[in-house]
Amino acid sequence: EREREALRERERERDMTEIEVKLRLVDAEAYAATRRALGDDSLLTVHEQRNSFFETTRGDLARVRGALRIRIYGESSRCVLTLKEGTELRDGVMVTGEREDDVDLDAARRLIDEPCKAHFAALEGAVAESVRASFLSDPDVELVGLGTFDNVREVYRFDAGEAVGMVHLELDRTEYAFGTAYAIEIESTSPDDVKRALTASLDENGIAYADSKRTKLE
């Protein structure tokens, strides 16, 4: 009984509303300047990520402003299934409902190579079960792939001011088929305070940026 309760508690902890400040860096020069301004002493870790997105044949996830993603971490081969719903992105702040579970790497790779409900059925966990019940129960609906892209995420300590304190700043370099994009993301329940501190730092260092108006999938 204690083990089942611990599992339920872990699922509750990973079923949450995510609030992020999201800014776009205008070019490679701005990205390099941001790295210099943050400094090597503030760098905590680097993640190599491969992100694959999926949708139903009738666009059910888009209708709920959602996304279904498998993320593989190259340095550890960790594999995470994420479901986002109700995403709103305004003035550089994104709010979304997010649930995620670790899933089997081999099963995930089969799904990425050949997206379909049959391969999705091999994924285990509460998130996969929810996707099957909410989006894939209709026999006429199939699962399709939207594409895969690579991302390098550097995680830094960043001082967001007295009201918030230290936060984790994620600096992304994302390789798309059409080119490379650069962005900053900071998750916080005080997005306005964090954004003020972040934009002040970027302005002080002469770094060109803009509010993100699209998610990585868009």
C-alpha positions in Angstrom: 0.0 0.0 0.0 2.8 2.4 0.8 4.5 1.7 -2.5 1.2 2.4 -4.4 0.8 5.7 -2.5 4.4 6.6 -3.3 3.7 6.0 -6.9 0.5 8.1 -6.8 2.5 10.9 -5.1 5.2 10.8 -7.9 2.4 11.0 -10.5 0.8 14.0 -8.8 4.2 15.8 -8.6 4.7 15.3 -12.4 1.1 16.4 -13.3 1.4 20.2 -13.1 0.9 23.6 -14.6 4.2 24.8 -16.1 4.9 28.6 -16.2 7.9 29.7 -18.2 9.5 32.9 -19.3 10.4 32.4 -23.0 12.6 34.8 -25.0 14.0 34.4 -28.4 17.6 35.5 -29.1 17.8 37.0 -32.5 20.9 35.3 -33.9 24.1 33.4 -33.2 25.9 36.6 -32.0 23.2 37.2 -29.4 23.5 33.6 -28.3 27.3 33.8 -27.9 27.0 37.1 -26.0 24.5 35.5 -23.6 26.8 32.6 -22.9 29.6 35.1 -22.2 27.4 37.2 -19.9 26.2 34.2 -17.9 29.8 32.9 -17.5 31.2 29.4 -17.1 31.1 29.7 -13.3 27.3 29.7 -13.5 27.0 26.7 -15.8 25.4 23.8 -14.1 24.9 21.2 -16.8 24.5 20.6 -20.5 21.8 18.3 -22.0 21.7 17.0 -25.6 18.1 16.4 -26.5 16.3 14.8 -29.4 12.7 15.9 -29.5 10.0 14.1 -31.6 6.4 15.3 -31.8 3.2 13.5 -32.6 -0.4 14.3 -33.5 -3.6 12.4 -34.4 -4.8 12.3 -38.0 -7.7 14.6 -37.1 -5.5 17.1 -35.2 -6.9 16.5 -31.7 -3.9 17.8 -29.9 -3.9 21.1 -31.8 -7.6 21.5 -30.9 -6.7 21.5 -27.2 -3.6 23.7 -27.8 -1.5 20.7 -26.8 1.6 18.7 -27.8 2.7 15.1 -27.5 6.5 14.8 -27.3 9.2 12.1 -26.8 12.5 13.5 -25.6 15.6 11.4 -25.6 18.6 12.7 -23.5 21.7 11.8 -25.5 24.1 11.8 -22.5 22.1 9.3 -20.5 19.6 7.7 -23.0 16.8 8.7 -20.6 13.5 8.9 -22.5 10.5 11.0 -21.4 7.0 11.1 -22.8 5.3 14.6 -22.3 1.7 15.6 -22.9 1.0 19.3 -22.9 -2.6 20.8 -23.0 -4.1 24.2 -22.9 -0.9 26.1 -23.8 -1.1 29.9 -23.8 1.9 32.0 -24.9 1.6 35.7 -24.4 4.2 38.5 -23.8 7.0 36.0 -23.5 5.3 33.9 -20.8 4.0 30.4 -21.5 1.4 28.7 -19.3 0.6 25.1 -20.0 -0.7 21.9 -18.4 2.1 19.3 -18.5 2.3 15.7 -17.6 5.3 13.4 -18.1 6.6 9.9 -17.5 9.9 8.1 -18.2 9.3 5.5 -20.9 11.2 2.6 -22.4 13.8 3.8 -24.8 13.6 0.9 -27.3 9.8 1.2 -27.5 10.1 5.0 -28.0 12.6 4.6 -30.8 10.3 2.1 -32.6 7.5 4.7 -32.4 9.7 7.5 -33.7 10.9 5.4 -36.6 7.3 4.3 -37.5 4.7 6.5 -35.8 1.4 4.6 -35.3 -1.0 3.5 -32.6 0.3 0.0 -32.6 3.8 1.2 -31.5 2.4 3.7 -29.1 0.6 0.9 -27.3 4.0 -0.4 -26.1 4.6 2.7 -24.0 3.7 2.3 -20.4 2.7 4.8 -17.7 -0.1 7.1 -16.7 0.6 9.6 -19.4 0.5 7.0 -22.2 -2.7 5.6 -20.8 -4.2 9.1 -20.7 -3.2 9.7 -24.3 -4.8 6.4 -25.4 -8.0 7.2 -23.6 -8.3 10.9 -24.6 -7.0 10.9 -28.1 -6.5 7.4 -29.6 -9.7 5.5 -28.6 -11.5 6.0 -31.9 -10.5 3.2 -34.2 -10.6 5.6 -37.2 -8.0 7.8 -35.6 -4.3 7.1 -36.2 -1.1 8.6 -34.7 1.3 10.4 -37.0 4.7 12.0 -36.6 5.2 15.7 -36.9 9.0 15.7 -37.0 12.2 15.4 -34.9 14.8 18.1 -34.1 17.9 18.3 -31.9 18.4 20.7 -29.1 21.4 21.5 -26.9 20.3 23.0 -23.6 22.8 24.6 -21.2 21.5 25.2 -17.7 22.8 28.2 -15.7 22.3 29.7 -12.3 20.7 33.2 -12.7 20.0 35.8 -10.1 16.4 36.9 -10.7 16.4 39.6 -7.9 15.6 39.8 -4.3 12.0 38.9 -4.7 12.7 35.6 -6.5 16.4 34.7 -5.8 18.4 32.2 -7.9 16.7 30.3 -10.7 17.7 27.9 -13.4 18.1 29.6 -16.8 17.9 27.2 -19.8 19.8 28.4 -22.9 18.8 26.5 -26.0 20.3 26.0 -29.4 17.8 24.2 -31.6 18.6 22.7 -35.0 15.7 22.7 -37.4 15.6 21.7 -41.1 15.4 25.3 -42.0 18.1 26.6 -39.7 19.2 27.2 -36.1 17.1 29.0 -33.4 18.3 30.3 -30.1 16.2 30.9 -27.0 16.1 31.4 -23.2 13.6 29.7 -20.9 13.2 30.1 -17.2 10.5 28.2 -15.3 9.0 30.2 -12.3 5.8 30.9 -10.5 6.8 34.6 -10.5 7.2 35.1 -14.3 6.8 38.9 -14.3 9.6 39.4 -11.7 11.9 36.9 -13.6 11.2 38.5 -16.9 12.1 42.0 -15.6 15.4 40.7 -14.2 16.2 38.8 -17.3 15.5 41.6 -19.8 17.4 44.1 -17.6 20.4 41.8 -17.7 20.2 41.3 -21.5 19.7 45.1 -22.1 22.7 45.8 -19.8 24.9 43.5 -22.0 23.5 44.8 -25.3 22.0 41.5 -26.3 19.2 41.5 -28.9 16.1 39.5 -28.0 12.4 39.4 -28.4 9.4 37.7 -26.7 8.8 34.2 -28.0 5.6 34.1 -30.0 5.7 30.4 -30.9 6.5 27.2 -29.1 9.3 25.0 -30.5 6.7 22.8 -32.2 5.2 25.8 -34.1 
